[in-house]
Amino acid sequence: MDFGKLDDIADVNFTLPPDCTLWEDLPACQYPVKFYVGCPVWACKEWVGLLYPTNARKKDYLRYYSRQFNTIELNSTHYRIPDAATIERWVAESPANFRFCPKIPQEISHRLMLQHTEALTQLFCEQVRGLGERLGICFLQLPPYFAPEHLPILTQYLQHFPTDVPLAVEFRHAAWFADLRNFDKAAKQLQALQVSTVICDVAGRRDVLHQRLTTRKVVIRFVGNNLHPTDYVRIDEWIARLQNWLEKGLEEVYFFVHEPDNILSPQLCDYLIDNLNKRLGMTLKRPQFVAKAEQMNLF
């Protein structure tokens, strides 16, 4: 993710802002917490011999990935709506507990700015419904030029978005956060329509780290800096924040870990999962790295 990328992070204040969610306004909890941790890609050749077997073929990457993590930030759908055969293959290659989180196509979000997109949106939703129980939550990334004055367009789009397809929205234009009344107004619209928020934690845009939930589901997109020591400190703080949210009734979390080129994302995912298990009493499966497994087999 190049959004908010900085070459020098020495002066960045990575502290999480205060929680500003109005928990009393959210619907009551409906089911036990579900926690998903994953990466933004599965087709990373550098993971062969590290996360995947040394003889892994590209066509089998999803099969290996989906047995290491329980979710994927599915960015490929941003560029192309998958056909039925692709959806069927994804379902066949992944276990039942795996969740795909498809990104709304850029044709809808960026080129058409959510206008006159009824047919495309219907096609997208029809296709991702084919994932069945493996459909996690879709996310709509608003373009950086989608400003507060466009809120009526967003509201109208969300009002007609199928309610059986879970959705979260990511805001990027700085004006949403320069005057927090703008974001508060948008958040209230999302809450009324039972649409979730996407929270980005990235060095160069601390404003998008808004800490506002509009449902009891959240998507967190965390961007690290090549396993810099601050990556781990930030993860530790996120675990504390999530513990607080879970105690207040958060039901579903999708936490996606980005690193430059995503080569090191699995290692930070492992740190996150290990500490969620230790500190929050979860039982999430940790990724098994090939080198470590082979070394263990020697003894």
N, C-alpha and C positions, 0 to 999 in steps of 0.2 A: 504494500500500500504506500504510494508516494504522497498521498494527502497528509499534510502536516509534518512531513519529514524534515528533520534538521540535521545538518552535518556536525554541529557542535551543540551538545545538550548540557554543557557545564552550568549554564545559568537558568535552567528550567526548574520550576517548582512543580514537582510531580505529586504533591499532596492532593488527595481527593477533596473536592469541595464538600460542604455540608449536605446531608440528605435534605431534599426539598419535596419529597413525595407526600401527598396528602392521603395517608393510608386510610383514614376514616371514610374517605369518599370512594374507595375502591370496593368492588363487590366482594362478598365473603369468599373464603377459600373453598374450593370444590374438591380438591384431591391432594394427596401427599406430594411433596416436592419432587420435581424431576430436574436433574442436573446433567447438562451435556457440555463436553469440552472437546474442541477440535481445532483443526487448522483450516486455512482458506483454500488449500489445494490437496489433491492426492497424487497428481502426476508430477512428482519431483524425483528426477533420476538420481539426485545426490543421496536419497534415502535408501537406495539399493545397497545392501551390505551393512546398513545401519539400522533402519526400521523395517526394511523388506529383505527377504532372502537374497543371497548373492546372485542367484540365478533368476531373479524375478524379471518377468517380461512386462512391458508397458501396459499391455492389454489386461494384465492381472493386478495392476496397482490398486484399483478400487477394492478388490477382494481382500488384499492384504491390509489396506488402510482401514477399512471398516471393521476389522477385527482387532485393531489397535486403539481406535477412538470410536466414540458413539455418535459423532455428528460431523458434518462438513459444511463450511460456508460455501455454498454452491454459486460461485461467481460466473461460471460458464453460461448460465441462463441469462446473464446480463447482455450477452452478445448474440444469443441464438436460443429460440424456444425449442426445447428438445422434442423430437418426434416420439411416437408411441413405442417404437422398437428400442430407442435409447432408454426410455423410462423403464421398460420391461427388463432390460439388461441390468440397469442399476439395481432394481429390486431383486433380481435373481442373484446378483453378486454380493449383496449385503445382508447381514443378519437382521432378524426381526426387530431388535432393539435399537437399530441404527436410525438416525434422523438426518434427512437432507433439508437444508435451509436455502431454498432457491432465491436468487436476486431477481427482482422485477427487470424485464428487458429494458435496455437503454433507449430503444425505439419509443417506448411508452414514457419513461421518466425524463429523458434528456432531450430527445429530438422533438417529440410532440408535446412535452411539458404537461402530460396527463390529460390532454384535450383531444377529443375525437378518437379515443383509444378503446372504445367499447369492444370491438371485434377482437383486437389484439389481446386485451385483458381477458376476455372470455376464452380465447384459445390457450393462453398461458395457464389459466386456472384449470381448464379441462385437462391439460397435459399433466400438471403437477398433482392433480387429484389421483392420477394413475399410480403415484407412489404409495397410496393407501396409508397404512399405519406408519410408514417410514417418512411421511411428510411432517417435518418439524414446524418451522415458522418461515414464511416468506418475508423478505425485507425490501422495502422501497427506499432506495438511496436518492434523495432529491439532489438535483444538480446544484453546483455552487452559485448559479445565477437564479435559483428559485428563491425569491425573497418574500418577506412578510406580506407584501401587497398581493402575493399570489395565494394567500391562504384560502380564499373562496374556491379557487380551482382545486386545491388539495381536498378541501372539505367535500366538494361535489364528487370528486373521484372516489373518495373513501366511502361516501354514502352509497355508491353503486357497486363497490367492490364486494364480491361474494362473501357472506358472513361465515361460510363453512371452510374458508381458506384462511388460516391464521396469518396475521400481517403485523409487521413493525415498520416504523418510519425513521429514517436517519436524516437529520437536518444539517446542512453545511454552510449556508450563507451566513456570514458573520452578523448580519443585521438581526437575525433571530435572537442573538444573545447579547448584542450591544445594548439593546433595551429589552430587559427580561419580560416586560409586559407583552412583547410580541410572542415570545416562546410560551409564556403562560397561557395566552389565548389559544395558541395552537395545541398545547397539551390538553387543554380542556375539551377541545374538539375531538382529539384522539380518544380521550377517556370516555366521552359520550358515545363514541362509535365502537368502543371496545377494541381499539387498535393500540398496539404496544409501541414503545420507543426503542430506538437503537442508541446506545451510549458508546462514544468513541474515546479511547484513552490514547492520545498520540502527542508526541513532544511539542510539535509546532502549532497546535490548535487546542489550547487548554479550555477554550470556551465551549467546545462541543462535549465536554465532560460534565454534562448537565445534571446528572443524578435525579432525574425526574421520571418516575414510573407512572404510566397511565392505565396499566392493567397489572395483574399479578404475574406477568411474564416479562422477561427482559432479554434483549440481545446486547452483548458487550463485545465490542471489537477492540482488542488490546494490541497496541503496536509497540514491540520492544525494540531494543537497540543493540542487537548482536550479543545478547546475554550480558550486557553491561550490568554491574552490580545494582544499579537502580531498577533493572527489570524485576529482580527478586524482591526488592523492597516494595515496589508497586504492587506486585502480586500479593505479598503479605497484607498490604493495606486493603486490597480488594477482598481478600478472604474475610477480614474483619467486617467490612461493610456488608458483604453478602450474608454473613452470619446474623447481623442486625436485621437485614431485610427478611431473611428466612424466619426469624423469630417474630417478625411483624406480619408474616403471612405470604411472603413471596412463594409462588408455586412452581415456576418453570424458568430455568436459566439456560441460555445458550452463550457460552463463553468461547470466543474465537481468538486464537493467539497468532498474531502476525510477527514476523521478523524480516529484516532485509533479505529478499530473495526466498524467504520462508524456509531456508535450509535448516535453521536452528529452532524452528517452531516446535518440533516434537519434544526437544529437551525442556523448553519452558512449560509446555503442556504437562509434562511429567512432573515437574516441580509443583505446578498448580494442583494436579490431581493428588499427589502424595500428601500435600499439606491440607487439602480439603478433607481427605480421609483422616488425617491425624488430628486436626483441630476441630472439625465439624462432625466427626464420627460417621463420615460417608463411607461407602464401599465401592467407589468407582474403580474400574479396572485401569491399572497403569500400563502404558505402552511397554512392550518388551523389545529392547534393543538387541540386534543380532549379535554384536560383538560380545555383549555381556552374557547373553544366553550361551554362546559357544564357549566362553571362558568357564562358565559354571559347569558345562558338560565335561570339562577336563578333570574335574575333581570327583 
